[in-house]
Amino acid sequence: MDKLPFSPVKRPPHDPLNEVAGVRRDFLSDTEIAYGRFVPHRFLQLLGLNDIREVELGMQVERKMTVLFSDIREFTSLSEEMSPQENFNFLNSYLLQMEPVIAAHGGMIDKYIGDGIMALFPDSPDEALRGALAMLAKLDEYNTGRERAGYRPIRIGIGINTGIVILGTVGGFGRMDGTVIGDAVNLAARLERLTKEYKVPLLISEYTLYSLENPEPYSIRFLDRTRIRGKQDNQSVFEVFDADPPQMRIAKRETRKQFEQAIAYFHLDDLIEATEQLITLRQAAPDDGALSVYLERCTGIEAQLRMGGGQGVELSAEWRKELCIGVERVDKAHENLLTDMNALTRAIQVSNFNLTPPLLAQIQFSAAAAFTIEEEMMHETGYPFIVLHARQHQRFFEFFAELRAEIEGGKENTRYLAFRIKRLLTDWLINHILNADRHFGFAIHKRSGQSPPPQQ
C-alpha cells in the first residue's frame, strides 16, 4: 500500500490551542520576571542555574566579590516625623533612586535591610567604588528635589570591602533565601557603621584599595585601623572623598599627608603633637568631620585612657603559629619577610639610616621570593583566585615603592615612618596571610586531602 505524503496540520490563525500556548508563555514570562524581583537572575547565574525552579537548599559557591552596605543616617528620627504610609513612600522613593545606579555599575541588590541596602559586585571593585560615588551623586539630585518639596535632605553612609565569599541558599524547606556569608561581608558592614562614627559618607577597606585596577583616579586617604569582631588583628580603613563638595575635596587633598601624620601620632599616643597638627589642619578644612572626631579623641575620655594605659600601637609584630597556612615553603618565606620588616622598623626607630638601604633591598627581595612561590603554586594547582591574589601583590610593591622613597628621602619624622612601615608592610602582610593566603592554603590542603591548620 502506498504511503500517503505527510503534511503538518496547519492551524488557523485563531486556533484555541495556539492561544492557550501563548497565554502559557506569557504567564511563565511574567512569573519569571516576578520571581526575579525577589531573587535576582544574576544570583541564579552565579550559582550556575538558569531557572529558579532549579534552586535547592544548601547550594553554594565561592566567589570573589565586592560587598557594599549603605544606610540612611538618622533614619529613626526621620521616621518618627512620618506616618507608616509616609515611611514606606519615603523609603521606596529613595530606593527607586539607588537601585538603577547599582545595576548600571554591574551590581545586584542582595537584600534591603530596613532603610539599608546590601549590594554585591561580582566582577570589579572599581565598578563598586564608581557605583558608590554615583549613589552619592544621585543622592544630591534626590535631596534637591526633597528640599524643593519642603523636606529636609538626607545623608547616607557606604562601606565597601572586597574578598572571597560563599554565595548560596539558606533556610528551611518551607522558606529559603539567597545570601552571601564570610568575613568580607562582616567587614563591609563594619565599615558602613564606621561612616557614622567618622562623619564621612564613604569608607573602603585595604582589601578593596589593593584590589583596584588603579587607585590613582580616586581621592583616598588613610583614616584608621579598626578591629572586626572575632579577629585579633587590625584592618586599615580608608576614606574616599571624591563626592565631597569641591572646596572640601581640594582641602582634603592638600592636607592629606599632614592628616595621616596626625593620625600616626595619635596611634603612637603622642597626643600633644597630634592635637597641634589637627588644630592647624582645621583652619584649612573646618568642616572635615573625621578631623573633628580625632580632635575629640585627643582631648576627651579616650585621651585620658591612652595617657594612663599606654594603648599605642605596637610597631613590631612577631611570627606566631596562627600565621602558618600549613605550606612549609610559603610559611618560611612569610616568616623571613616579617623578620625583615621588623628589622627595618627597629632601624628607623633608632635612626640607624646606614642599615635602611640594605634592609629595604632585602624586603624587596624577600617579598618577590614569597610572592613568586605563591603564584607558581597557584598556577600549578589551578587556584581560581590567582588574578585577585596577584593584584594584591602588585599593589604591595607599588605602595612599598612610595614608602621606600619617603625613607630614602630622609625628610620624614622617624616615628611617622615607623608607623607607615607598620601600616603598609607589617599590617598588610599579616592580614594578607590570614585572609588571602589562608584561603589558598585551604585549597592546597583540600586538593591533597590533608587537614589545614586551625584558624585564629
N, C-alpha and C positions, 0 to 999 in steps of 0.2 A: 504494500500500500504506500503510495507516495506521501512524503511528509509535507504537511502544509507549511508554507513560509510563516515564520514567527514575526509578528509585528506588535510592538508595545502598545498597550492601551493608552490612547491619548485622552486625558480627562478634559472636560470642558473647563473654560476659564473659571467658572464659579462652582466647581466641584466641591461639595461639602468636605471631602477628605483633605483637599488642599487647604481649605480654610482652617480646618482643625489643626493641621500640621503647622500652619503659620501662627496660629494663636499659641500653640505649644512652644514654638521657637521664641516668640515674643515674651511669653511667660518666663521661660528659662533665662532669657537675656535679662529681663527685669529683676529676676530673683538673684542672678549673679551680681548685678550692679548693687542691689540692696545689701547682699552679704558683704560686698566689697567696702561698704561704708562702715562695717564693724570689724572686718578682718581685711586689711589691705592686700590687694593682689600681689604686691611686691613681697609681702611677708610669705605668702604661699610659694612664690618663685624661689625665695631664699631657702625654703625647706625642700625644694626640688619637686613641688607639686604644681599642677595646673588647675585643679578643681577643688573647691572647699570640701566636697564630699569625700576627698581622699585623706582628709586630716584625721589623725589618730592621736589619742592621749599619749604623751611621753615622747613624741617626735622631737628631735633636737639636732642642731648642727652648730659647729664652732665657726665663727666668722670674725674677721677684723672689721670693726665698726667705730664710727664716731657717734657718741651719745650726747644729746642736747637736752637739758632741762631748762624750762623757763617758768616764771611765776610772776603774778601781778603783786606789786608792792602794796602793803596796807589794804589788802582786799577786804579784810574783816570790817574795818571802819567804813569802807565804801559800801559794803553790802548792808550795813546797819541803816544806811540812809535810804534804802530802796525796799520796795515790796518784793515778795517772792517772784512775781511775774517780771518785775523790772530787773531783778537779779539775773534771771535767765535771759532776758532780752539783751542785757548788757554783756553777759558772758558770750553769748552767741555772736553778737555783733563784733566783739573783739576777736574771737576765734576765727570768724569768717575772714578777717583781715590776714591772720597769721598762716592759716593752713595753705593757701595758694603759694605764699612766699617759700615755705618749707619745701613744698612739692617742686617748685621751679628750680630749686637748688639740689635736686636729687635725693631729698629726704622723704621720710614717711613718718606719720604720727603713729607712735605705738599706742599711746593712750592719753586721754585727758584726765587730769587728776584735780578735780575741782576747778580752780582757776589756773592750774598749771598745765604745761604741755611736756610730754616726753617724746622726743623725736629721734629717729635713727637715720644715720647717713652711711649706707653700706659701702660706698665707693671711694669717697675722698674727704679727708679732714679739711681740705681747702674749701670744698663746697659747703661743709658745715659752718665754717667760720664766715664765709661770704653770706651764707643764709642767715646767720645770726645778725650780721651787720645790716642785712636787708630787712630783717624783722624790726630792728631799731629804727631804720629809716621809715618803714611803713607805720610804725607807732607814732612818729612825728606827724605824719599825714593824718592819722586817725585822731590824734589829740587836737589838731587844728579844727577838725570837724566838731569834736566834742565841745571845745571852747566856744565855737560859733553858735552851738546849740544851747549854751549856758551851763555846760557840765565842766567839772574840773578835770584837768589832764591826769592820765595815769602813767605810772612808771613800771618797768619790768626789770627783772634780773635774769641773766642767762649764764649757765655753766656748761662747759664743753670738755669732754675727755675722750681720748682715743685708746682703743685696746682690743683685746680678744675677748669676745663674749660668747655665751651659749644662748642661742635663739631656739625657742621650741614652744611646746604646748604644756600647760599645767592645769590642774583642776581635778574634777571627778567625772564620772560617766554622765552625770546629769548636766554638768556645766564645766566647760573648759575655756581657756583663754590663751592667746599667744602672748609671749613676753620674752624679754632678754634678761639674763642674770649674769653676775660676775662683778669683780672689783672695779672694772671700768665703769659700770653703771653706778656703783656706790660713790665713786669719786666725782662723777659728773653731778650727781645730786648734791653732794657736799659743796661743790663749787658754786652751785646756784644759791645755796643758803648763805655762802660767804659774801655774795654780792650785797646782801643786806648789811652785813657787818662792816664792809668796807665802803659802802655807799657808792658803788660803781655798777654799771649796767652789764658788763660782760667780762667773765673770767675764763681762762683756759688752763689746762694742766700742762706740765712739762712734756708729757707723752704727746699731746696734740701739737705743741710747739715743735718738737723734734720730728713729728711725722709730716709736717707741712712740706710741700714741694719746694717752696721758697718763702721764708718768713719776712723777707725784706720789704715787700709792698705794704705790710701792715705796721701799725703803730702799737708797739707792745712794750710793756715794762714789767720787770720783776716786782711782785707785790708782797709775798710772804712765803714762809714754809709752814705747812699745816699737816696734821696727822688725821687719817681717817680711822674710824672705829675698827678695832681688831688688828691694826697694823702697828708695828714697832717704829718704823722709820718715817721721817717727814717727807712730804711731797712739796715741790716748788709750785707756786701759784703765780699766774701772770695775768695782768690786765691788758685787754685790747681796747684802745680808746679812739679808734677811728670814727666812732659815731658821736663823739663829744662835739659840742659847739666849736666852731673854728678857733676862737681865741683860746679856749681851754686846751684844745688839741695842740696848738702851737706851744703853749706854755709847758705842757707835759713833755713834749719832745725836747724842748730846750733845757729842761731841768731833769731829764730822765736819769742821767748819771749821778747827779748830786742826790737825787731822791733815793736811788739804790744804795748810795754810800750811807745815807742817814739810816736806812733800814738795816744795813750791815752793823752799824754802831749800836743800834737798838738791840739786835740779836746778840751782840757781844757784851751787853749790859753796860755800855758806855752811854748812859742816858743823857749826860750833860752835853756831850758832843752831838748826839742825835738830835736833842732839842734845839741846840743852836742852829744846826743845819736846817731843820724843819721850819723854824721861825723865819729864817732867810728865804726859804722856798715859798712860804705862804705869801710873801709880798708879790711874787711873780704869779702865783696861782691861788688866790684867796678862796676860791670855790672848789678846790680839789678835795673831794670827800675823803679819799684814802689818807691824804696828808693830815687832815684834821683828826682822823682816827688814831694815827700814830702819835700825834701831839698829845692826845688824851692819854694814850698808853704811857707816854713818857712822864706824865705828871699825875696820873691817877693812882688807883689802888694797885694796878698791875706793876707800876713803877716801884711801889713800896715792897711788893713781893720780890721783885727782881733785885732790888738793893739788898734785901735781907737774906735771900735764899740762893743767890748765885745760879740763876736759871739760864744763863747764857749758853749759847750753842757750843757743843764740844766739837772742836775743829778737826780732830783726828778720828779715824774710825778703824778699829781693829778687826781683823778677819775673825769670823765666827762660823760655827758649824751650820747655822741656818743659811749661810750664803753658798753652801755647796749644792750643786744641782745633780751631783752623782755621776758626772762625766769627768774623769780624772784629768784629762788634758785641759779641758776648759776650766775646771776649778783651779788648777795650778796657775794657769795664765791669769785668771782673775785675781788670785792672791798676790801674784807678783805685781800686777798693775796697781792694786790698792796699796801695797808696800811702797811703791814709787811715789804715789800721790801723797802718802803720809810724810815721806821724806822731804818732798817739796814744801809741804805745809810747815814743817819744823824749820827748814832753812829760811823761809820767808819770815817766820815769827821772830827769829833771832838775827834777821838782816844779814844772813850769810849769802851774799849775792855771788860769791865765787862758785857756790855749788849749784845755783839755779840753772845755768846753761846746760851742764851735763844731765841734770835731773829732768829738765824739760825734754831733752833729746831722748832720754830713757823712757819717759812716759809715752812719747810719740811711738817709739819702737815697741814698747810693751802692749800698747793699745792695738797697734797694727797686727802684732802677733796673735793677740787674743781674738780679735775680730776675724782674722783670716781663718783661724782654726774653726770658729763657729760657722762661718759662711761655707767653708769647704764641707763640713759635716752636714750642713743643711742641704747642700746640693746633692751630696751622696745619698741622703735618706729621703729626698723629695719632700722636705718640710714645706708646707703650703704657705707659710707666712714669711718667707725669706725676703720678699721685697720690702715689707714693712720693717723687718729687723735690720736689713742693710741700710735703710734710710736713717734709722736711729744712729747707726754707726757713723754714717756720713755727716749727720748733723753734729755729732760729738766732736769730730775733727774740726768742723767749722768754728764752733764755739771755743774749742781748745786753742785754735789759731788766734782768736781775739784775745783770750787770756794771756797767751804767750807774748803777744805784742805789748800788752799792758805791763807785764812783768819785766820784759827786756827794755821797755821804755824808761824804767827807773823813776817815774814821777809819782807813782801812787803810794798812798799810805799802806804800810805793811799789814796792819790789821784788816783793812779793807781787802787787800789782795788775798790774805789767808781765808777770809770769808768767801771770796769769789772761788777760790780753789775748792773749798768745802761744797759750795753750791753747784758749781759747774762740773766738777770732776768726781769728788767722793760721793756726794748725794746721788748724782746721776748714775754712777756705776752700781751702787747698792740697789737702787730702785730698778735699774735695768736688769740686774741679776735676779731680783726677787719677782719680777714680772715676766719680761720677755724671755730671758734666758731660762728661767724655771719652766716656763711652758715648753720651750724647746727640749729641755731635759726630760720632761714627762713624755714627750713624743718619742724621744730616743729609747727610753725605758719601755714604753708600750710596744715599740717595734721589736725590741729584743726579748720581751717577756719578763724583764726584771722589775723589781719594786723600786719606785723613786724614793728619795729621801723625804722625810716629813716636812710639811710646810711650816713656816714660822707661826 
